[in-house]
Amino acid sequence: MDLPQLQSQIACRMLRTKTYFSRYTNENGDTHDWSSGESTTAAYWCLATMGPVGPDDGFVHPHDCSNGRACFKGEIE
């Protein structure tokens, strides 16, 4: 059975992690970008608050910091 492919979400530009400028490889040898949120050990923080919660008091994570969140900031055009 083929599973549907998840569409890539754009993470808030204020979201950061130590692996922001690199990619990581999981136990299967697959490489992922930090914004996929697939790492089980990554720690994320918000540049607006410099902490693990955003300006809206919600925890930060690539799966949560996306369009639709009140404090979301998209890509600079």
SERO-4910 file (N, C-alpha, C, O; in steps of 0.05 Angstrom, whole numbers):
BEGIN
 pado doro    nc1    nc2    nc3   cac1   cac2   cac3    cc1    cc2    cc3    oc1    oc2    oc3
  Met    A     17    -24      0      0      0      0     18     25      0     35     27     17
  Asp    A     13     43    -19     28     68    -20     15     89     -2     -9     93     -3
  Leu    A     32    101     14     22    123     31     23    149     16     41    153     -1
  Pro    A      4    168     21      6    193      7     30    209     16     38    208     39
  Gln    A     41    224     -3     65    240      3     55    266     18     37    279      8
  Leu    A     68    272     40     61    296     54     72    320     40     94    320     30
  Gln    A     56    341     38     65    366     26     84    380     44     80    380     69
  Ser    A    105    391     33    125    405     49    113    431     59    102    447     44
  Gln    A    115    436     86    106    461     97    130    480    100    152    471    103
  Ile    A    124    505     98    145    525    102    145    532    131    125    542    142
  Ala    A    167    528    144    169    535    173    173    565    176    184    578    158
  Cys    A    165    576    198    168    604    204    198    612    202    215    597    210
  Arg    A    203    635    191    231    644    188    244    651    215    268    656    216
  Met    A    228    652    236    239    658    263    246    633    278    257    634    300
  Leu    A    242    610    266    248    584    279    277    576    274    286    578    252
  Arg    A    290    567    295    318    558    292    323    533    308    308    526    327
  Thr    A    345    519    300    355    496    314    385    495    309    395    509    291
  Lys    A    399    479    324    428    477    320    435    466    293    457    471    282
  Thr    A    417    451    281    423    439    254    411    456    232    407    446    209
  Tyr    A    405    481    237    393    499    217    409    501    191    397    502    170
  Phe    A    435    500    193    452    504    169    462    477    158    481    477    142
  Ser    A    450    455    166    460    429    156    436    410    152    413    417    158
  Arg    A    443    386    143    423    365    140    432    342    158    455    341    166
  Tyr    A    413    325    165    420    303    182    412    277    169    394    276    152
  Thr    A    425    255    177    419    229    166    407    212    188    418    210    210
  Asn    A    384    199    182    371    182    202    383    154    202    402    149    187
  Glu    A    372    137    219    383    110    221    381     93    196    395     73    193
  Asn    A    363    101    178    360     86    152    378     97    130    379     87    108
  Gly    A    394    118    137    412    130    117    399    152    100    411    162     82
  Asp    A    374    158    106    360    180     91    368    207    103    370    210    127
  Thr    A    373    226     85    379    253     94    355    271     95    337    268     77
  His    A    353    288    114    330    306    118    340    334    124    361    338    136
  Asp    A    325    353    115    329    381    122    318    385    151    300    371    159
  Trp    A    329    404    165    321    409    193    291    416    195    278    409    214
  Ser    A    280    429    174    253    438    175    232    416    171    208    421    174
  Ser    A    241    392    166    222    369    164    211    362    191    190    350    193
  Gly    A    226    369    212    217    362    239    220    333    246    208    323    265
  Glu    A    236    318    230    238    289    234    259    281    255    259    258    264
  Ser    A    276    299    263    296    293    284    283    289    311    266    304    319
  Thr    A    291    268    325    280    263    351    297    276    373    290    275    397
  Thr    A    320    288    366    337    300    386    341    330    382    354    343    398
  Ala    A    329    342    362    333    370    357    319    387    377    297    380    386
  Ala    A    332    409    385    319    429    402    314    454    386    332    463    371
  Tyr    A    290    465    387    282    488    371    278    512    389    270    509    412
  Trp    A    282    536    378    276    561    392    266    581    372    271    579    348
  Cys    A    253    601    383    242    623    367    260    647    370    268    655    392
  Leu    A    267    660    347    285    683    348    270    707    360    284    726    370
  Ala    A    244    708    359    229    731    370    230    730    401    231    751    414
  Thr    A    229    706    413    229    704    442    255    693    453    260    694    477
  Met    A    272    681    436    297    668    443    292    646    463    308    640    481
  Gly    A    269    632    460    263    610    478    246    589    463    242    591    439
  Pro    A    238    568    477    223    546    465    194    551    460    180    534    450
  Val    A    185    575    466    157    583    460    157    608    443    176    624    445
  Gly    A    137    611    426    135    634    409    121    657    423    113    654    446
  Pro    A    117    679    409    103    703    420     75    696    428     63    711    445
  Asp    A     63    675    417     36    668    424     35    647    447     13    636    453
  Asp    A     57    643    460     60    624    483     57    595    475     52    578    493
  Gly    A     58    588    450     57    560    441     85    550    436    103    565    428
  Phe    A     90    524    441    116    512    436    124    514    407    106    513    389
  Val    A    150    516    402    159    518    374    169    491    364    183    476    379
  His    A    163    485    339    171    461    326    163    465    296    144    478    291
  Pro    A    179    453    278    172    457    249    143    449    242    132    460    224
  His    A    132    429    256    105    421    250     84    441    261     62    442    251
  Asp    A     92    457    280     73    477    292     77    505    282     58    520    280
  Cys    A    102    512    275    108    539    266    104    542    236    124    544    221
  Ser    A     79    543    228     73    544    199     50    564    195     39    575    214
  Asn    A     44    569    170     23    587    163     -3    580    178    -10    556    180
  Gly    A    -16    599    189    -40    594    205    -36    601    234    -55    605    249
  Arg    A    -11    601    243     -4    609    270     -2    639    271      9    651    252
  Ala    A    -13    651    291    -15    681    293     11    695    290     13    717    278
  Cys    A     33    684    300     59    697    300     76    688    276     99    696    274
  Phe    A     65    672    258     80    661    235     91    684    217     77    703    210
  Lys    A    117    681    210    129    699    191    140    682    168    157    665    172
  Gly    A    129    687    144    138    672    121    164    681    110    178    697    122
  Glu    A    171    671     86    196    678     74    196    708     66    175    719     59
  Ile    A    220    720     67    222    748     59    222    748     28    237    733     15
  Glu    A    206    766     17    204    767    -12    220    790    -23    221    794    -47
***
